[in-house]
């Protein structure tokens, strides 16, 4: 039996990304069973930011990284209603190195 569009259950989710200059949260309705990766593509958020690459950027749900170790990967994680998919920017500096620089600067 072929389902019509009317038979597809939709859930409300958000897709978020931020830079130092701009933050954007897009509310989107997706079919039940949609993955975090698919929601990012469906949201169209990558058209708003040149530096988003859904295949490369890390993602999480409410600050919990989808890393494939403790949680599924973005292509495996099936969204639940009201989830917020967060797309993370790559770190410019290792946090340990940043702390070391601050300590050295404070001493001088």
MIPA-709690 format. One record per atom (N, C-alpha, C): atom name; y, x, z; residue number from 1. Coordinates in pm, 1 decimal, always signed. Layout:
N
R  atomo        c2        c1        c3  num
R     CA         Y         X         Z  NUM
...
end
This chain:
108
R  atomo        c2        c1        c3  num
R      N    -118.2     +84.2      +0.0    1
R     CA      +0.0      +0.0      +0.0    1
R      C    +124.4     +88.7      +0.0    1
R      N    +217.0     +62.4     -86.1    2
R     CA    +340.3    +138.7     -95.6    2
R      C    +446.0     +72.8      -7.1    2
R      N    +507.2    +157.0     +79.9    3
R     CA    +610.6    +104.6    +168.9    3
R      C    +743.4    +100.8     +95.7    3
R      N    +818.9      -5.2    +118.7    4
R     CA    +953.9     -10.5     +62.3    4
R      C   +1048.4     +58.0    +160.7    4
R      N   +1169.7     +83.1    +116.4    5
R     CA   +1269.2    +146.1    +203.1    5
R      C   +1295.9     +62.3    +327.3    5
R      N   +1279.4     -67.3    +316.4    6
R     CA   +1303.0    -155.8    +429.4    6
R      C   +1198.4    -137.4    +538.4    6
R      N   +1079.3     -88.7    +505.1    7
R     CA    +971.8     -72.7    +602.2    7
R      C    +977.9     +60.1    +676.6    7
R      N   +1064.3    +151.5    +635.5    8
R     CA   +1073.4    +283.1    +697.0    8
R      C   +1158.2    +273.0    +823.1    8
R      N   +1100.3    +317.9    +935.5    9
R     CA   +1174.1    +317.8   +1061.9    9
R      C   +1264.8    +440.1   +1066.6    9
R      N   +1392.1    +416.1   +1095.2   10
R     CA   +1489.5    +524.2   +1103.1   10
R      C   +1523.8    +552.8   +1249.1   10
R      N   +1551.0    +679.9   +1277.8   11
R     CA   +1597.5    +719.3   +1410.1   11
R      C   +1731.3    +790.4   +1395.6   11
R      N   +1813.9    +780.8   +1498.9   12
R     CA   +1945.4    +844.7   +1497.4   12
R      C   +1934.3    +983.0   +1561.8   12
R      N   +1982.7   +1084.6   +1490.5   13
R     CA   +1986.1   +1221.2   +1541.8   13
R      C   +2120.9   +1282.7   +1504.8   13
R      N   +2148.3   +1399.8   +1560.9   14
R     CA   +2269.8   +1472.4   +1527.7   14
R      C   +2233.2   +1612.7   +1481.7   14
R      N   +2314.1   +1667.9   +1394.0   15
R     CA   +2300.3   +1806.3   +1349.7   15
R      C   +2432.7   +1875.1   +1381.7   15
R      N   +2425.8   +1988.4   +1453.7   16
R     CA   +2547.6   +2054.6   +1500.3   16
R      C   +2551.4   +2201.1   +1458.4   16
R      N   +2673.6   +2247.6   +1430.6   17
R     CA   +2697.8   +2388.0   +1400.8   17
R      C   +2840.2   +2419.6   +1440.8   17
R      N   +2863.6   +2541.0   +1488.6   18
R     CA   +2998.3   +2579.0   +1529.7   18
R      C   +3024.7   +2724.4   +1496.8   18
R      N   +3148.4   +2748.7   +1459.0   19
R     CA   +3200.6   +2883.8   +1442.8   19
R      C   +3317.4   +2894.2   +1541.4   19
R      N   +3372.9   +3013.0   +1560.9   20
R     CA   +3489.1   +3021.0   +1649.1   20
R      C   +3606.1   +2931.9   +1601.7   20
R      N   +3614.0   +2905.2   +1473.4   21
R     CA   +3725.4   +2828.1   +1418.7   21
R      C   +3696.7   +2678.8   +1402.1   21
R      N   +3570.6   +2641.3   +1391.4   22
R     CA   +3538.6   +2501.9   +1357.6   22
R      C   +3403.9   +2461.1   +1416.5   22
R      N   +3398.9   +2337.3   +1466.1   23
R     CA   +3273.8   +2279.5   +1515.7   23
R      C   +3251.6   +2147.7   +1443.2   23
R      N   +3125.2   +2121.8   +1408.6   24
R     CA   +3094.5   +1997.5   +1339.5   24
R      C   +2962.0   +1942.4   +1391.3   24
R      N   +2964.2   +1815.0   +1425.5   25
R     CA   +2842.6   +1743.2   +1464.3   25
R      C   +2831.7   +1624.1   +1370.7   25
R      N   +2721.7   +1620.1   +1297.7   26
R     CA   +2700.6   +1512.6   +1200.9   26
R      C   +2591.1   +1419.7   +1252.3   26
R      N   +2624.6   +1292.8   +1266.8   27
R     CA   +2525.4   +1191.4   +1303.5   27
R      C   +2455.0   +1147.2   +1176.0   27
R      N   +2323.9   +1141.7   +1182.5   28
R     CA   +2246.7   +1104.9   +1063.6   28
R      C   +2126.4   +1020.4   +1106.2   28
R      N   +2092.7    +922.9   +1024.9   29
R     CA   +1971.5    +843.6   +1046.1   29
R      C   +1864.0    +899.5    +954.7   29
R      N   +1750.6    +934.5   +1014.9   30
R     CA   +1640.9    +995.2    +939.1   30
R      C   +1513.5    +914.8    +959.7   30
R      N   +1422.3    +920.7    +864.8   31
R     CA   +1295.1    +850.2    +881.6   31
R      C   +1215.4    +908.8    +998.1   31
R      N   +1146.5    +823.9   +1069.3   32
R     CA   +1056.4    +867.5   +1176.0   32
R      C    +957.9    +968.0   +1117.2   32
R      N    +939.4   +1080.8   +1185.0   33
R     CA    +850.4   +1184.9   +1134.1   33
R      C    +923.8   +1300.3   +1068.8   33
R      N   +1057.1   +1292.2   +1063.4   34
R     CA   +1138.4   +1398.8   +1003.7   34
R      C   +1139.7   +1520.3   +1095.1   34
R      N   +1133.4   +1638.9   +1037.1   35
R     CA   +1139.9   +1762.5   +1115.4   35
R      C   +1286.2   +1805.1   +1132.9   35
R      N   +1308.1   +1898.4   +1225.4   36
R     CA   +1443.1   +1950.9   +1248.2   36
R      C   +1498.1   +2013.3   +1120.5   36
R      N   +1416.9   +2090.2   +1051.5   37
R     CA   +1458.3   +2154.6    +926.7   37
R      C   +1499.6   +2049.6    +822.6   37
R      N   +1420.1   +1945.1    +808.3   38
R     CA   +1450.9   +1839.7    +710.8   38
R      C   +1580.9   +1767.6    +746.0   38
R      N   +1605.4   +1747.6    +875.7   39
R     CA   +1728.2   +1679.8    +919.1   39
R      C   +1850.8   +1761.4    +881.6   39
R      N   +1841.0   +1893.6    +894.8   40
R     CA   +1953.2   +1980.0    +855.7   40
R      C   +1981.5   +1962.1    +706.5   40
R      N   +1877.5   +1962.2    +626.7   41
R     CA   +1896.2   +1943.4    +482.5   41
R      C   +1954.4   +1805.8    +451.3   41
R      N   +1904.5   +1702.4    +517.2   42
R     CA   +1952.0   +1566.3    +493.5   42
R      C   +2096.5   +1546.4    +538.0   42
R      N   +2139.4   +1620.0    +639.8   43
R     CA   +2274.9   +1603.6    +692.0   43
R      C   +2381.8   +1655.6    +596.0   43
R      N   +2345.9   +1753.2    +513.0   44
R     CA   +2442.6   +1812.6    +422.3   44
R      C   +2539.5   +1908.0    +489.7   44
R      N   +2511.3   +1945.9    +613.5   45
R     CA   +2602.5   +2032.5    +688.4   45
R      C   +2620.4   +2169.2    +623.2   45
R      N   +2521.6   +2213.5    +547.0   46
R     CA   +2532.8   +2344.9    +482.5   46
R      C   +2642.3   +2347.1    +376.1   46
R      N   +2686.3   +2231.2    +327.5   47
R     CA   +2797.3   +2227.8    +233.7   47
R      C   +2931.9   +2248.8    +303.7   47
R      N   +2934.8   +2229.1    +434.7   48
R     CA   +3058.2   +2246.1    +512.0   48
R      C   +3080.6   +2390.1    +557.4   48
R      N   +2972.9   +2467.8    +566.0   49
R     CA   +2979.8   +2605.4    +615.0   49
R      C   +2904.4   +2696.2    +518.1   49
R      N   +2972.9   +2796.5    +466.1   50
R     CA   +2910.5   +2888.2    +371.2   50
R      C   +2800.8   +2973.5    +433.1   50
R      N   +2809.5   +2998.8    +563.7   51
R     CA   +2715.5   +3091.6    +626.0   51
R      C   +2587.7   +3026.5    +678.3   51
R      N   +2567.4   +2898.0    +654.8   52
R     CA   +2443.5   +2833.2    +697.6   52
R      C   +2336.7   +2852.9    +590.9   52
R      N   +2222.8   +2904.7    +634.3   53
R     CA   +2103.8   +2913.7    +550.1   53
R      C   +1989.8   +2853.7    +630.6   53
R      N   +1954.6   +2727.0    +605.0   54
R     CA   +1852.7   +2660.9    +686.1   54
R      C   +1719.9   +2737.1    +693.5   54
R      N   +1690.0   +2815.7    +591.6   55
R     CA   +1564.7   +2891.7    +593.3   55
R      C   +1572.8   +3013.1    +685.4   55
R      N   +1694.5   +3059.2    +717.9   56
R     CA   +1709.8   +3180.3    +797.6   56
R      C   +1771.1   +3159.4    +935.2   56
R      N   +1864.0   +3063.8    +948.5   57
R     CA   +1929.6   +3043.2   +1076.9   57
R      C   +1831.7   +2990.3   +1181.4   57
R      N   +1845.1   +3042.3   +1302.4   58
R     CA   +1766.1   +2989.6   +1414.0   58
R      C   +1817.4   +2849.4   +1445.8   58
R      N   +1727.9   +2765.9   +1497.5   59
R     CA   +1763.8   +2628.4   +1533.7   59
R      C   +1704.8   +2595.8   +1669.2   59
R      N   +1763.6   +2496.3   +1732.4   60
R     CA   +1714.2   +2450.9   +1861.1   60
R      C   +1743.9   +2303.5   +1879.5   60
R      N   +1685.8   +2248.5   +1984.9   61
R     CA   +1710.4   +2110.5   +2023.4   61
R      C   +1770.1   +2115.1   +2163.3   61
R      N   +1895.1   +2071.5   +2177.0   62
R     CA   +1964.6   +2074.3   +2305.7   62
R      C   +1949.7   +2209.7   +2374.9   62
R      N   +1983.6   +2316.2   +2305.3   63
R     CA   +1984.3   +2454.9   +2356.7   63
R      C   +1846.1   +2513.7   +2381.8   63
R      N   +1742.3   +2446.6   +2339.1   64
R     CA   +1606.6   +2500.9   +2352.3   64
R      C   +1562.3   +2549.3   +2214.7   64
R      N   +1548.0   +2680.2   +2202.2   65
R     CA   +1518.0   +2743.5   +2075.0   65
R      C   +1383.6   +2699.8   +2017.9   65
R      N   +1384.6   +2664.3   +1890.7   66
R     CA   +1261.0   +2633.5   +1818.6   66
R      C   +1213.2   +2765.7   +1758.5   66
R      N   +1131.3   +2838.0   +1833.9   67
R     CA   +1097.3   +2976.1   +1799.3   67
R      C    +954.3   +2997.4   +1751.9   67
R      N    +871.4   +2896.2   +1760.6   68
R     CA    +732.3   +2912.7   +1719.7   68
R      C    +647.0   +2979.0   +1826.6   68
R      N    +707.0   +3010.3   +1941.9   69
R     CA    +631.7   +3071.7   +2051.8   69
R      C    +613.4   +2969.2   +2163.5   69
R      N    +722.0   +2937.7   +2232.4   70
R     CA    +713.2   +2840.1   +2340.5   70
R      C    +735.4   +2698.0   +2290.4   70
R      N    +797.5   +2686.5   +2174.3   71
R     CA    +822.5   +2556.9   +2111.6   71
R      C    +788.5   +2568.6   +1963.3   71
R      N    +770.6   +2457.7   +1894.8   72
R     CA    +740.1   +2465.2   +1750.6   72
R      C    +855.8   +2525.8   +1671.2   72
R      N    +829.7   +2560.0   +1547.5   73
R     CA    +935.0   +2607.5   +1457.6   73
R      C   +1014.0   +2486.8   +1406.0   73
R      N   +1132.8   +2508.6   +1347.1   74
R     CA   +1210.1   +2395.7   +1293.0   74
R      C   +1134.4   +2314.4   +1187.1   74
R      N   +1046.1   +2379.1   +1112.2   75
R     CA    +970.0   +2304.9   +1010.6   75
R      C    +853.3   +2227.7   +1071.1   75
R      N    +820.6   +2255.3   +1197.3   76
R     CA    +709.8   +2187.3   +1264.9   76
R      C    +757.5   +2082.1   +1364.9   76
R      N    +875.2   +2100.6   +1421.2   77
R     CA    +922.8   +2011.2   +1526.9   77
R      C    +960.6   +1875.2   +1469.5   77
R      N    +891.9   +1771.5   +1513.7   78
R     CA    +920.4   +1635.0   +1469.1   78
R      C   +1023.8   +1575.0   +1563.8   78
R      N   +1133.2   +1530.4   +1505.1   79
R     CA   +1244.6   +1479.3   +1584.4   79
R      C   +1213.1   +1349.1   +1655.0   79
R      N   +1278.0   +1333.1   +1769.4   80
R     CA   +1273.9   +1208.6   +1843.9   80
R      C   +1413.2   +1147.5   +1838.7   80
R      N   +1420.9   +1019.5   +1862.0   81
R     CA   +1548.5    +950.8   +1859.5   81
R      C   +1647.7   +1019.3   +1952.6   81
R      N   +1768.7   +1037.9   +1905.4   82
R     CA   +1881.9   +1096.5   +1978.3   82
R      C   +1872.2   +1246.8   +2000.4   82
R      N   +1780.6   +1315.1   +1933.4   83
R     CA   +1776.5   +1462.4   +1938.6   83
R      C   +1901.4   +1518.7   +1871.7   83
R      N   +1944.4   +1635.4   +1917.4   84
R     CA   +2053.6   +1707.2   +1851.7   84
R      C   +1998.4   +1839.8   +1802.4   84
R      N   +1995.4   +1857.2   +1671.1   85
R     CA   +1951.3   +1982.9   +1611.3   85
R      C   +2071.9   +2076.1   +1608.7   85
R      N   +2058.8   +2191.6   +1672.2   86
R     CA   +2166.6   +2289.3   +1674.7   86
R      C   +2127.7   +2406.9   +1585.8   86
R      N   +2218.4   +2445.1   +1500.4   87
R     CA   +2197.3   +2559.9   +1412.8   87
R      C   +2273.0   +2676.4   +1475.5   87
R      N   +2204.3   +2787.5   +1498.4   88
R     CA   +2265.1   +2901.1   +1567.3   88
R      C   +2307.8   +3009.2   +1469.7   88
R      N   +2423.3   +3068.7   +1499.2   89
R     CA   +2471.3   +3182.6   +1421.9   89
R      C   +2400.6   +3307.7   +1471.2   89
R      N   +2380.8   +3405.6   +1384.5   90
R     CA   +2319.4   +3530.6   +1430.4   90
R      C   +2415.5   +3603.6   +1524.7   90
R      N   +2358.1   +3675.7   +1621.0   91
R     CA   +2440.0   +3753.6   +1713.0   91
R      C   +2503.5   +3870.5   +1640.0   91
R      N   +2629.8   +3894.9   +1668.3   92
R     CA   +2698.1   +4008.8   +1608.2   92
R      C   +2669.7   +4136.5   +1686.3   92
R      N   +2640.6   +4120.5   +1815.7   93
R     CA   +2615.3   +4233.9   +1902.5   93
R      C   +2509.9   +4193.9   +2004.5   93
R      N   +2414.5   +4282.1   +2028.5   94
R     CA   +2311.5   +4257.9   +2128.2   94
R      C   +2378.3   +4234.4   +2264.4   94
R      N   +2340.3   +4130.7   +2339.8   95
R     CA   +2403.3   +4102.8   +2468.8   95
R      C   +2401.0   +4221.8   +2565.3   95
R      N   +2295.1   +4300.6   +2562.8   96
R     CA   +2288.6   +4418.3   +2650.8   96
R      C   +2392.9   +4522.1   +2609.5   96
R      N   +2410.9   +4540.7   +2480.3   97
R     CA   +2510.7   +4634.6   +2431.3   97
R      C   +2652.2   +4585.3   +2463.2   97
R      N   +2674.5   +4455.2   +2452.0   98
R     CA   +2805.2   +4398.8   +2483.7   98
R      C   +2838.8   +4420.6   +2630.9   98
R      N   +2741.6   +4400.0   +2718.1   99
R     CA   +2763.9   +4421.0   +2861.6   99
R      C   +2793.2   +4568.3   +2888.9   99
R      N   +2718.6   +4656.6   +2828.3  100
R     CA   +2741.0   +4798.9   +2845.5  100
R      C   +2882.7   +4838.8   +2802.5  100
R      N   +2927.9   +4784.7   +2691.5  101
R     CA   +3064.2   +4813.4   +2645.3  101
R      C   +3168.7   +4763.3   +2744.8  101
R      N   +3145.8   +4644.1   +2802.2  102
R     CA   +3239.5   +4591.3   +2900.8  102
R      C   +3243.7   +4678.9   +3024.8  102
R      N   +3129.0   +4727.8   +3069.8  103
R     CA   +3123.0   +4814.0   +3187.5  103
R      C   +3196.1   +4945.5   +3161.1  103
R      N   +3170.8   +5006.1   +3046.2  104
R     CA   +3237.1   +5130.8   +3011.2  104
R      C   +3388.0   +5111.6   +3003.3  104
R      N   +3430.8   +4999.7   +2943.0  105
R     CA   +3573.3   +4971.5   +2930.2  105
R      C   +3636.4   +4949.6   +3067.1  105
R      N   +3566.9   +4880.0   +3157.8  106
R     CA   +3620.1   +4853.1   +3291.7  106
R      C   +3634.8   +4980.9   +3372.3  106
R      N   +3546.4   +5076.8   +3351.2  107
R     CA   +3552.1   +5203.8   +3424.4  107
R      C   +3666.8   +5292.7   +3376.6  107
R      N   +3708.5   +5274.7   +3252.2  108
R     CA   +3814.4   +5362.4   +3199.1  108
R      C   +3953.0   +5307.6   +3221.7  108
end
